[in-house]
Amino acid sequence: MSADRTPVDRTTADKTSWEAAVRHLYEDANPYDATGPRRHPDWVLDVLTLMARVPDPRGWAGLDDAGAPERQAFPVYPFLAHPPEYVAARLHEIDRISAENLLLALTDDGCRLSSLSRFSESEEELRAMVGTVLARYGDGASYHTNVTRPGPERMPGRLDFTTPDWGYSPLTAYTEDYGLIVVTDTEVGMFWNFADY
């Protein structure tokens, strides 16, 4: 499966198509997929608010395990209560192609593109769904992750999904967590997956 692709066509997204794409791609994972408003110049503050389950500014439904018993005592669970500088230090910017590949890798545990084999759709069809997910945020969005998959030195900001060497900077109570933050002038999206081994 090719990890170095040109971006998919920038489609538009409405509530129905966006929710359907998110649900289809991530409902079998252990995800937290949500979008909140951007209210601060330092968008990490908005990420912290999003971890605390701020409502989607458009009323679109993401995915979240609202029934987790731990949430009764600790509403941000499974995220941990970190100060903004802690979170900021664990996120780094990546390019659009890497963001697309990462969204595909987040469809199951392990953060690997090989997880796509469980879908009946082709890779192109799954990439079109990722295009729908990202279309909500427009072409001016920036992309940030806690995942490190070092790409070639000549391509800073590129995640290399052809290498088995990767790591992440955890932000939750799980043994593994990895995800993508999408930042625009008005919204912050979060696509996160958790695993316990």
Salt bridges, closest charged atoms under 4 A:
ASP4 OD1 - ARG158 NH1 2.87
GLU19 OE2 - LYS15 NZ 3.05
ASP28 OD2 - ARG118 NH1 3.48
ASP46 OD2 - ARG38 NE 3.98
ASP46 OD1 - HIS40 ND1 2.87
ASP56 OD1 - ARG136 NH2 2.93
ASP64 OD2 - ARG53 NE 2.90
ASP64 OD2 - ARG71 NH1 3.28
ASP95 OD2 - ARG158 NE 2.65
GLU100 OE2 - ARG96 NE 2.81
ASP108 OD2 - ARG118 NE 3.56
GLU121 OE2 - HIS24 NE2 2.94
GLU123 OE2 - ARG127 NE 2.81
GLU124 OE2 - ARG5 NH2 2.59
ASP139 OD1 - ARG10 NE 2.92
GLU187 OE2 - ARG58 NE 2.95
GLU187 OE2 - ARG136 NH2 2.92
